[in-house]
Amino acid sequence: MQTFTKQPAEAYTIALEFQGKLPSGASPSSGTVSATDPNGADASGTVLSGTTATISGTQARIKVQSGSHGVNYRLRFLVTLTSTDVLEEDLLMRVIEQ
């Protein structure tokens, strides 16, 4: 699982690349993103600007925001392809005040 670190006050767009996972002829058409805290509780409303990913070429993008210092959040991307296949990718977002 890929990991990135942000500070609590930061808010910016991240992009997840799916090019190496796409079957021949397929491309991303839509995506959703969810976030959970270490206890498995839904944290989407806290650390994501929304739950619908923006698709740009072979990337799924979402804006991350906020978060509590010292907490690791799991971001789960579910991307539906033009072939109707679904790909899942998880990221670990570490929030650290520096």
C-alpha positions as CSV (number, residue, x, y, z in Angstrom):
1,M,0.0,0.0,0.0
2,Q,1.3,3.4,-0.9
3,T,1.7,6.0,1.9
4,F,1.9,9.8,1.9
5,T,2.1,12.3,4.7
6,K,0.3,15.6,5.1
7,Q,-0.1,18.2,7.8
8,P,-3.5,18.8,9.4
9,A,-4.1,22.2,7.9
10,E,-3.1,21.2,4.3
11,A,-5.8,20.7,1.6
12,Y,-4.8,19.6,-1.8
13,T,-5.7,17.2,-4.7
14,I,-4.0,13.8,-4.9
15,A,-4.0,11.7,-8.0
16,L,-3.9,7.9,-8.2
17,E,-2.5,6.4,-11.4
18,F,-4.2,3.3,-12.9
19,Q,-2.4,3.0,-16.2
20,G,-0.4,-0.1,-15.3
21,K,-3.6,-1.9,-14.1
22,L,-5.9,-1.3,-17.0
23,P,-6.9,-4.2,-19.3
24,S,-6.4,-3.6,-23.0
25,G,-8.8,-1.1,-24.4
26,A,-10.3,-0.1,-21.1
27,S,-10.1,3.3,-19.3
28,P,-11.4,4.7,-16.0
29,S,-14.9,6.1,-16.4
30,S,-16.0,6.9,-12.8
31,G,-14.7,6.5,-9.2
32,T,-15.5,6.8,-5.6
33,V,-13.2,7.3,-2.6
34,S,-13.8,6.6,1.1
35,A,-11.7,7.1,4.2
36,T,-11.5,5.3,7.5
37,D,-9.6,5.9,10.7
38,P,-7.5,3.2,12.4
39,N,-10.7,1.9,14.2
40,G,-12.5,1.4,10.9
41,A,-14.8,4.4,11.5
42,D,-15.9,6.4,8.4
43,A,-13.7,9.6,8.2
44,S,-14.7,10.6,4.6
45,G,-16.5,13.7,5.7
46,T,-13.4,14.8,7.7
47,V,-10.5,14.1,5.4
48,L,-12.0,14.2,1.9
49,S,-13.7,17.1,0.1
50,G,-16.3,14.6,-1.3
51,T,-16.5,11.0,-2.2
52,T,-16.7,11.2,-6.0
53,A,-13.3,11.0,-7.7
54,T,-12.6,13.1,-10.7
55,I,-11.3,11.1,-13.6
56,S,-8.5,12.6,-15.8
57,G,-7.1,10.2,-18.4
58,T,-5.9,7.2,-16.4
59,Q,-5.9,8.9,-13.0
60,A,-8.5,9.2,-10.3
61,R,-8.3,12.4,-8.3
62,I,-9.7,13.6,-4.9
63,K,-9.0,16.5,-2.6
64,V,-7.7,15.6,0.8
65,Q,-8.1,18.0,3.8
66,S,-7.9,18.3,7.5
67,G,-7.2,15.2,9.7
68,S,-6.0,14.7,13.2
69,H,-2.3,14.8,14.1
70,G,-0.8,11.3,14.6
71,V,-3.7,9.5,12.8
72,N,-3.3,7.3,9.8
73,Y,-6.3,7.2,7.5
74,R,-7.0,4.6,4.9
75,L,-8.2,6.0,1.6
76,R,-10.0,3.4,-0.7
77,F,-10.4,4.2,-4.4
78,L,-13.0,2.2,-6.3
79,V,-12.7,2.9,-10.0
80,T,-15.2,1.6,-12.6
81,L,-13.7,1.1,-16.1
82,T,-15.4,1.5,-19.5
83,S,-15.4,-2.3,-19.7
84,T,-17.5,-2.3,-16.4
85,D,-14.6,-3.9,-14.5
86,V,-13.9,-2.3,-11.1
87,L,-10.4,-1.7,-9.8
88,E,-9.6,-1.0,-6.1
89,E,-6.6,0.7,-4.7
90,D,-5.8,1.8,-1.1
91,L,-3.6,4.5,0.1
92,L,-2.4,5.3,3.7
93,M,-2.6,9.0,4.5
94,R,-0.4,9.9,7.6
95,V,-1.3,13.2,9.2
96,I,1.6,14.7,11.1
97,E,2.0,18.2,12.4
98,Q,5.6,19.2,11.5
